[in-house]
């Protein structure tokens, strides 16, 4: 059976740089893919970096309602660029 994590925020600073170890641990227990959900424009680059370095990461770019007030005037164009750069993103 393949395991799939449908929702996490592995880009969050609260992981304290332990993402590499966590990803390795997930692979060791059979987790084949994970969706890393961006919550605001400022974390989209970190989500993309995780996806670039780990085949198991499927990036998800978006704005969480808690942070929508932080969006820039051109946030939608930035979102489109991320989605164009990552055709498999959600």
Secondary structure by P-SEA (a helix, b strand, c coil): cccccccccccccccccaaaaaaaaaaaacccbbbbbbccccaaaaaaaaaaacccbbbbbbbccccccccccaaaaaaaaaaaaccccc
